[in-house]
Amino acid sequence: MRPPLYLRTLTDDLDRWIHDGLVSSDNREAILASVQSRKSGPTAVGILAMLGAIFMALAGLSFMAANWGAISKLWRLGFVLAMMWGAFGIAILAIKQKTIAFAHAFALLGAALFGIGIMLVAQTFNISAHYPNGILIWSIGTLGVALAMQSRPILLFASMLAALWMLVSYWGPMPGNPLMLTYVPLFLALWLVARKTQAIESVHVIVLSTLVLAINLMVLYYPSDQNAPAVGALYGVMALALILWAGIGRDRTVFGAGALQMWSGIALLISSFLIQFSFTDTVTKGSTNPGIVWIILASIGFILTLGAAVLISRSQGAKLRSFLVPILAAITLLTAPWLDMMIGSVLAHMLYGAIFFAGAVLAILQGVQNHYRTLLWLGGIAFAAEALYAYFETFKDLLSTSLFFFLGGALLLVMALIAMRFNKRLKTGGQP
């Protein structure tokens, strides 16, 4: 529900608009009801309540830690359990009193104490186990609390715990823990709850951590640096396919599609940019042999890209550019690991850099045309990163560097003039 001050302001504005004839009086109550039914963002009361609950938990735990040696094991366990169930009890009472901010705050406190209790029990009774599994249990328990409370802050906490568990499972003392694969159903459960509660902030955490999980799995399967370019190319093609399908979902208002498109765009930018470092890497030169699994996954990524490109081109009136650009990008990525072997390092640098620059410019133009700020920023960052890379790596002397930037600047100015004339013709009602 919106704050009372906002509703009061909107009511005054509606009365003025109705008086001026801008809004029909028949729609007044419907507009107010629609605004009142929408969930608002975090309020000052909710934030202060959560901070207060966290400080109370820290105070109790600090007191227990200061007297750790003087407290028996049974009292330690009882203290943590009492604090946890006490927090959940206060949350239930707050729900009955309809003070939702305090209910979320103390439920979040109880979820935090649940994890602290897991660690204290393991330490108190010297339980020997793979420690990331404790974080997994903590995340699942917090997800249950979020589902019961329909709480977006608690769901965000559960999503962050799931991401932490995935990371420590990979980087911890048992890398490649088979339980790490259970993140996939956990991801689906988190996403379903996020969709139910419209928790877009949790979706960002879920998407980002899932993309990191994909990197970890690829590195586990290809531990050698020799296959790094092929792994980067495969990851880039998968990210490209996700961008296109997420764009389709975004146009159809699928929940979370915008977040998936943004983070997939960042993944594509990073992976495609890093591929060109292999052109001068003596470790990977001429030794990339990813095998049949890579071929299968690359074919899947290409088919997904092709299918999305077909759908997008049809929805946009069979525009040839909407079909060709993604296909050419996928082909460039999949052939990039062997590009230096086919045409040499210098030409590979030149060709790949030119294609990367072209893709960055297209992203900028598409972002401006569709008023999509994320795509505009990604294109700008890609262009700047490639320009710096070209300056420090590709061209070794100042003369060739100046020539490169002169030609690039001239090309961009020509494109700007063409775009300006295009916009003028559209504004005057002419055909582009």
C-alpha positions as CSV (number, residue, x, y, z in Angstrom):
1,M,0.0,0.0,0.0
2,R,1.2,3.5,-0.8
3,P,2.1,6.0,2.0
4,P,-0.8,8.2,3.2
5,L,1.0,11.4,2.1
6,Y,1.3,10.1,-1.5
7,L,-2.4,9.1,-1.5
8,R,-3.4,12.6,-0.2
9,T,-1.3,14.3,-2.9
10,L,-2.7,12.0,-5.6
11,T,-6.2,12.7,-4.4
12,D,-5.7,16.5,-4.6
13,D,-4.1,16.1,-8.1
14,L,-7.0,14.0,-9.3
15,D,-9.6,16.5,-8.1
16,R,-7.7,19.3,-9.9
17,W,-7.4,17.2,-13.1
18,I,-11.1,16.4,-13.0
19,H,-11.9,20.1,-12.6
20,D,-9.7,20.9,-15.6
21,G,-11.3,18.2,-17.7
22,L,-8.1,16.1,-18.0
23,V,-9.5,13.1,-16.2
24,S,-13.0,11.7,-16.1
25,S,-14.7,11.7,-12.7
26,D,-15.9,8.2,-13.3
27,N,-12.3,6.9,-13.1
28,R,-11.4,8.7,-9.8
29,E,-12.2,5.8,-7.4
30,A,-10.7,3.2,-9.8
31,I,-7.4,5.1,-9.9
32,L,-7.2,5.5,-6.1
33,A,-8.1,1.8,-5.6
34,S,-5.4,0.7,-8.1
35,V,-2.7,2.8,-6.4
36,Q,-3.7,1.6,-2.9
37,S,-3.5,-2.0,-4.0
38,R,0.0,-1.7,-5.2
39,K,2.9,-2.7,-2.9
40,S,5.2,0.1,-2.1
41,G,9.0,-0.1,-1.5
42,P,10.7,-0.3,1.9
43,T,9.5,2.3,4.4
44,A,11.4,4.1,7.1
45,V,9.4,2.1,9.7
46,G,10.4,-1.2,8.1
47,I,14.0,-0.3,7.7
48,L,14.3,1.0,11.3
49,A,12.5,-2.1,12.7
50,M,14.9,-4.4,10.8
51,L,18.0,-2.6,11.9
52,G,16.7,-2.6,15.5
53,A,16.1,-6.3,15.4
54,I,19.5,-7.0,14.0
55,F,21.1,-4.9,16.7
56,M,19.2,-6.8,19.4
57,A,20.5,-10.1,17.9
58,L,24.1,-8.8,17.9
59,A,23.7,-7.6,21.5
60,G,22.6,-11.0,22.7
61,L,25.2,-12.9,20.7
62,S,28.0,-10.5,21.9
63,F,26.9,-11.1,25.5
64,M,27.0,-14.9,24.9
65,A,30.4,-14.7,23.2
66,A,31.8,-12.6,26.1
67,N,30.8,-15.3,28.5
68,W,31.4,-18.3,26.2
69,G,33.6,-20.1,28.6
70,A,31.3,-19.7,31.6
71,I,28.2,-21.0,29.8
72,S,27.6,-24.7,29.5
73,K,26.9,-26.4,26.2
74,L,23.3,-27.0,27.0
75,W,22.7,-23.3,28.0
76,R,24.4,-22.1,24.8
77,L,22.1,-24.2,22.7
78,G,19.1,-23.1,24.7
79,F,20.0,-19.5,24.5
80,V,20.2,-19.5,20.7
81,L,17.0,-21.5,20.3
82,A,15.1,-19.2,22.7
83,M,16.2,-16.1,20.8
84,M,15.2,-17.7,17.5
85,W,11.8,-18.9,18.5
86,G,11.2,-15.7,20.4
87,A,11.9,-13.7,17.3
88,F,9.4,-15.9,15.3
89,G,6.8,-15.5,18.1
90,I,7.1,-11.7,18.0
91,A,6.7,-11.9,14.2
92,I,3.5,-13.9,14.6
93,L,2.1,-11.4,17.2
94,A,3.1,-8.5,14.9
95,I,1.1,-10.1,12.0
96,K,-2.0,-10.4,14.3
97,Q,-1.6,-6.7,15.2
98,K,-1.1,-5.9,11.5
99,T,2.2,-4.2,12.1
100,I,3.8,-5.8,9.0
101,A,7.1,-4.0,9.2
102,F,7.9,-5.5,12.6
103,A,6.7,-8.9,11.5
104,H,9.2,-8.9,8.6
105,A,11.9,-7.5,10.8
106,F,11.6,-10.2,13.5
107,A,11.0,-13.0,11.0
108,L,14.3,-11.9,9.3
109,L,15.9,-11.9,12.8
110,G,14.7,-15.5,13.4
111,A,16.0,-16.6,10.0
112,A,19.4,-15.1,10.8
113,L,19.5,-16.8,14.2
114,F,18.6,-20.1,12.6
115,G,21.9,-20.1,10.7
116,I,23.8,-18.9,13.7
117,G,22.3,-21.7,15.6
118,I,23.5,-24.2,13.0
119,M,27.0,-23.0,13.3
120,L,27.0,-22.9,17.1
121,V,25.6,-26.4,17.4
122,A,28.3,-27.7,15.1
123,Q,31.0,-25.9,17.1
124,T,29.6,-26.8,20.5
125,F,29.2,-30.5,19.8
126,N,32.2,-30.8,17.4
127,I,30.1,-32.0,14.5
128,S,32.4,-33.0,11.6
129,A,30.8,-32.1,8.2
130,H,31.4,-30.3,5.0
131,Y,30.7,-26.7,6.2
132,P,29.0,-25.4,3.0
133,N,26.2,-27.9,3.7
134,G,25.3,-25.9,6.8
135,I,24.8,-22.8,4.6
136,L,22.6,-24.9,2.3
137,I,20.4,-25.9,5.2
138,W,20.3,-22.3,6.3
139,S,19.2,-21.1,2.9
140,I,16.5,-23.7,2.6
141,G,15.2,-22.9,6.1
142,T,15.2,-19.1,5.3
143,L,13.4,-19.9,2.0
144,G,10.7,-21.6,4.0
145,V,10.3,-18.5,6.3
146,A,10.1,-16.3,3.2
147,L,7.4,-18.4,1.7
148,A,5.4,-18.5,4.9
149,M,5.7,-14.8,5.5
150,Q,5.5,-13.8,1.8
151,S,8.4,-11.6,2.7
152,R,10.7,-10.0,0.0
153,P,13.5,-9.0,2.5
154,I,13.7,-12.6,3.8
155,L,13.6,-14.0,0.3
156,L,16.5,-11.7,-0.7
157,F,18.4,-13.0,2.3
158,A,17.7,-16.6,1.3
159,S,18.9,-15.9,-2.3
160,M,22.1,-14.4,-1.0
161,L,22.7,-17.4,1.2
162,A,22.1,-19.7,-1.8
163,A,24.6,-17.8,-3.8
164,L,27.1,-17.9,-0.9
165,W,26.7,-21.7,-0.6
166,M,27.3,-22.1,-4.3
167,L,30.5,-20.1,-4.1
168,V,32.0,-21.8,-1.0
169,S,31.0,-25.2,-2.5
170,Y,33.2,-24.4,-5.4
171,W,36.1,-22.5,-3.7
172,G,36.0,-24.4,-0.4
173,P,38.1,-27.4,0.7
174,M,36.0,-29.8,-1.4
175,P,35.8,-28.1,-4.8
176,G,33.3,-29.6,-7.2
177,N,31.1,-30.8,-4.4
178,P,28.4,-32.9,-6.1
179,L,25.7,-31.2,-3.9
180,M,26.5,-28.0,-5.8
181,L,24.3,-29.3,-8.6
182,T,21.3,-29.2,-6.3
183,Y,21.5,-25.4,-6.7
184,V,19.4,-25.9,-9.9
185,P,16.2,-27.0,-8.1
186,L,17.0,-24.5,-5.3
187,F,17.2,-21.8,-8.0
188,L,13.9,-22.8,-9.4
189,A,12.3,-22.7,-6.0
190,L,13.7,-19.3,-5.2
191,W,12.6,-17.9,-8.6
192,L,9.0,-19.3,-8.1
193,V,8.8,-17.6,-4.7
194,A,10.3,-14.4,-6.1
195,R,7.6,-14.5,-8.9
196,K,4.9,-15.0,-6.3
197,T,6.1,-12.1,-4.2
198,Q,7.2,-9.9,-7.1
199,A,10.7,-9.7,-5.5
200,I,12.7,-8.4,-8.4
201,E,15.7,-7.7,-6.2
202,S,15.9,-11.4,-5.4
203,V,15.7,-12.2,-9.1
204,H,18.9,-10.1,-9.7
205,V,20.7,-12.2,-7.1
206,I,19.3,-15.5,-8.5
207,V,20.3,-14.7,-12.1
208,L,23.7,-13.4,-11.3
209,S,24.6,-16.4,-9.0
210,T,23.3,-18.9,-11.6
211,L,25.5,-17.3,-14.3
212,V,28.5,-17.7,-11.9
213,L,27.4,-21.3,-11.3
214,A,27.6,-21.9,-15.1
215,I,31.2,-20.6,-15.1
216,N,32.2,-22.8,-12.2
217,L,30.7,-25.9,-13.9
218,M,32.6,-25.1,-17.1
219,V,35.9,-24.6,-15.3
220,L,35.4,-27.9,-13.4
221,Y,34.9,-29.7,-16.7
222,Y,37.7,-27.9,-18.5
223,P,40.3,-27.3,-15.7
224,S,43.2,-26.7,-18.2
225,D,44.0,-23.2,-19.4
226,Q,44.4,-24.6,-22.9
227,N,40.7,-24.7,-23.4
228,A,40.0,-21.3,-21.9
229,P,39.2,-19.6,-25.2
230,A,36.8,-22.4,-26.2
231,V,35.1,-22.2,-22.8
232,G,34.8,-18.4,-23.1
233,A,33.3,-18.7,-26.6
234,L,30.7,-21.3,-25.4
235,Y,29.8,-19.2,-22.4
236,G,29.4,-16.2,-24.7
237,V,27.1,-18.0,-27.1
238,M,24.9,-19.2,-24.2
239,A,24.8,-15.6,-22.9
240,L,23.8,-14.4,-26.3
241,A,21.0,-16.9,-26.6
242,L,19.8,-15.8,-23.1
243,I,19.8,-12.1,-24.1
244,L,17.6,-12.8,-27.1
245,W,15.1,-15.0,-25.3
246,A,15.0,-12.7,-22.3
247,G,14.3,-9.8,-24.8
248,I,11.4,-11.8,-26.1
249,G,10.1,-12.4,-22.6
250,R,10.6,-8.7,-21.7
251,D,8.4,-7.6,-24.6
252,R,5.8,-10.0,-23.3
253,T,6.2,-8.7,-19.7
254,V,7.5,-12.0,-18.4
255,F,8.6,-11.4,-14.8
256,G,12.4,-11.3,-14.3
257,A,13.1,-11.1,-18.1
258,G,14.7,-7.7,-17.8
259,A,17.1,-8.8,-15.0
260,L,18.1,-11.9,-17.0
261,Q,18.7,-9.8,-20.1
262,M,20.8,-7.3,-18.2
263,W,23.1,-9.8,-16.5
264,S,23.4,-12.0,-19.6
265,G,24.5,-8.9,-21.5
266,I,27.2,-8.3,-18.9
267,A,28.2,-11.9,-19.2
268,L,28.4,-11.7,-23.0
269,L,30.4,-8.4,-22.8
270,I,33.0,-9.9,-20.4
271,S,33.4,-13.3,-22.1
272,S,33.6,-11.9,-25.6
273,F,36.1,-9.2,-24.6
274,L,38.4,-11.7,-22.8
275,I,38.5,-14.1,-25.8
276,Q,40.9,-11.8,-27.7
277,F,43.6,-12.2,-25.0
278,S,44.1,-15.7,-26.3
279,F,45.4,-14.4,-29.6
280,T,48.8,-13.6,-28.0
281,D,48.7,-16.3,-25.3
282,T,51.4,-18.9,-26.0
283,V,49.7,-21.4,-23.6
284,T,46.5,-21.7,-25.6
285,K,47.8,-21.1,-29.1
286,G,47.2,-24.0,-31.4
287,S,46.2,-26.3,-28.5
288,T,42.4,-25.8,-28.2
289,N,40.6,-29.1,-28.4
290,P,37.4,-29.0,-26.3
291,G,35.9,-32.3,-27.5
292,I,32.5,-33.6,-28.3
293,V,30.8,-32.1,-25.2
294,W,31.7,-28.6,-26.3
295,I,30.4,-29.3,-29.8
296,I,27.1,-30.5,-28.5
297,L,26.7,-27.5,-26.1
298,A,27.9,-25.0,-28.8
299,S,25.3,-26.5,-31.2
300,I,22.6,-26.1,-28.6
301,G,23.6,-22.5,-28.0
302,F,23.6,-21.7,-31.8
303,I,20.2,-23.3,-32.3
304,L,18.7,-21.3,-29.4
305,T,20.2,-18.2,-30.9
306,L,18.9,-19.0,-34.3
307,G,15.4,-19.7,-33.0
308,A,15.3,-16.4,-31.0
309,A,16.6,-14.5,-34.1
310,V,13.8,-15.9,-36.2
311,L,11.1,-15.0,-33.7
312,I,12.5,-11.5,-33.3
313,S,12.8,-10.8,-37.0
314,R,9.2,-12.0,-37.6
315,S,7.9,-9.8,-34.8
316,Q,9.7,-6.8,-36.2
317,G,8.3,-7.2,-39.7
318,A,11.0,-9.6,-41.1
319,K,13.9,-7.2,-40.5
320,L,17.0,-8.7,-42.0
321,R,19.2,-7.0,-39.5
322,S,17.4,-8.5,-36.5
323,F,18.2,-12.0,-38.0
324,L,21.7,-11.5,-39.3
325,V,23.3,-9.7,-36.4
326,P,22.8,-12.4,-33.7
327,I,23.7,-15.2,-36.2
328,L,26.9,-13.4,-37.2
329,A,27.7,-12.7,-33.5
330,A,27.3,-16.4,-32.7
331,I,29.4,-17.5,-35.6
332,T,32.1,-15.0,-34.6
333,L,32.2,-16.3,-31.0
334,L,32.3,-20.0,-31.9
335,T,35.1,-19.5,-34.4
336,A,37.1,-17.0,-32.3
337,P,39.2,-19.6,-30.4
338,W,40.7,-20.8,-33.7
339,L,40.8,-17.4,-35.5
340,D,44.5,-16.8,-34.9
341,M,45.3,-20.3,-36.2
342,M,43.4,-19.6,-39.4
343,I,44.6,-16.1,-40.3
344,G,47.4,-15.2,-37.8
345,S,47.5,-13.2,-34.6
346,V,47.7,-9.8,-36.2
347,L,44.8,-10.2,-38.6
348,A,42.8,-12.0,-35.9
349,H,43.3,-9.0,-33.6
350,M,42.2,-6.6,-36.3
351,L,39.2,-8.6,-37.5
352,Y,37.9,-9.5,-34.0
353,G,38.4,-6.0,-32.8
354,A,36.5,-4.5,-35.7
355,I,33.6,-6.9,-35.1
356,F,33.6,-6.1,-31.4
357,F,33.6,-2.4,-32.2
358,A,30.7,-2.8,-34.6
359,G,28.7,-4.8,-32.0
360,A,29.3,-2.1,-29.4
361,V,28.1,0.6,-31.8
362,L,25.1,-1.4,-32.7
363,A,24.3,-1.9,-29.0
364,I,24.5,1.9,-28.5
365,L,22.3,2.7,-31.4
366,Q,19.7,0.0,-30.4
367,G,19.7,1.3,-26.9
368,V,19.0,4.9,-28.1
369,Q,16.3,3.7,-30.5
370,N,14.5,1.6,-28.0
371,H,15.2,3.8,-25.0
372,Y,16.9,0.9,-23.2
373,R,19.4,2.5,-20.9
374,T,21.1,-0.8,-19.9
375,L,21.9,-1.7,-23.5
376,L,23.2,1.9,-24.0
377,W,25.6,1.6,-21.1
378,L,26.8,-1.9,-22.1
379,G,27.5,-0.7,-25.6
380,G,29.4,2.3,-24.3
381,I,31.5,0.2,-21.8
382,A,32.3,-2.3,-24.5
383,F,33.4,0.4,-26.9
384,A,35.6,2.1,-24.3
385,A,37.1,-1.2,-23.2
386,E,38.0,-2.3,-26.7
387,A,39.4,1.1,-27.5
388,L,41.7,0.9,-24.5
389,Y,42.7,-2.7,-25.4
390,A,43.5,-1.7,-29.0
391,Y,45.6,1.2,-27.7
392,F,47.7,-0.8,-25.3
393,E,47.9,-4.2,-27.0
394,T,47.0,-4.4,-30.7
395,F,49.1,-1.5,-32.0
396,K,52.6,-1.1,-30.8
397,D,53.7,2.2,-32.3
398,L,52.1,5.6,-32.0
399,L,51.7,6.1,-35.8
400,S,49.6,3.0,-36.4
401,T,47.6,3.8,-33.2
402,S,46.8,7.3,-34.4
403,L,45.8,6.0,-37.8
404,F,43.5,3.4,-36.2
405,F,41.7,6.0,-33.9
406,F,41.5,8.5,-36.8
407,L,39.8,5.9,-39.0
408,G,37.5,4.8,-36.2
409,G,36.6,8.4,-35.3
410,A,35.9,9.2,-38.9
411,L,33.6,6.1,-39.2
412,L,31.7,7.0,-36.1
413,L,31.2,10.6,-37.3
414,V,29.9,9.4,-40.6
415,M,27.5,7.1,-38.8
416,A,26.4,10.0,-36.5
417,L,25.6,12.1,-39.6
418,I,23.6,9.3,-41.2
419,A,21.7,8.8,-37.9
420,M,21.0,12.6,-37.7
421,R,19.6,12.7,-41.3
422,F,17.5,9.6,-40.5
423,N,16.0,11.2,-37.4
424,K,15.3,14.4,-39.3
425,R,13.4,12.6,-42.0
426,L,11.4,10.7,-39.4
427,K,10.4,14.0,-37.6
428,T,9.3,15.6,-40.9
429,G,7.2,12.6,-41.7
430,G,9.3,11.4,-44.6
431,Q,10.3,7.8,-45.3
432,P,13.6,6.6,-43.8
